[in-house]
Amino acid sequence: MGVYDFAATGIDGSEQSLASYKGKMLLVVNVASKCGFTPQYKGLEALYREYKDKGLVILGFPCDQFGHQEPGDEDEIKNFCSLNYDVSFPMFAKIKVNGDDAHPLYKYLKNEQGGLLGMDFIKWNFTKFLVDKSGKVVKRYAPTDTPASIGKDIAAMI
């Protein structure tokens, strides 16, 4: 089983197979609109625009499990991202990233790249997972790791 074996609901409500991203490098991020890290949307969009023609796709997964920092519905999230950060990378419906009802993709990502001290739970919004073009989860980044600091890893893999 790999990243491409999963599906998720797009922010517009349509079911999307991650198999459509085969051969692309992915940066998978759990996002929130009312978090101290929310300005990272700007850096994520800049990364996406810089590398999308070279095979990078950023996937944003809104999550409300951390301090109720993603309280809106999908339309509100989509409008917020568009109006405030001109987000053009794919966004998905709100999911859970921790617990028994965590989205299967996140269960897989956490299993492949554990966090600090091998813990598998997501600590906060804007945790990022880098997936290479073959679908292998190669690195996990903390919420404090900025998109700009991740750019060097992406450039090295393209």
Secondary structure by P-SEA (a helix, b strand, c coil): cccccbbbbccccbbbbccccccbbbbccccccccccccaaaaaaaaaaaccccbbbbbbbbbccccccccccaaaaaaaaaaccccccccccccccccccccaaaaaaaaaccccccccccccccbbbbbccccccccccccccccccaaaaaaaac
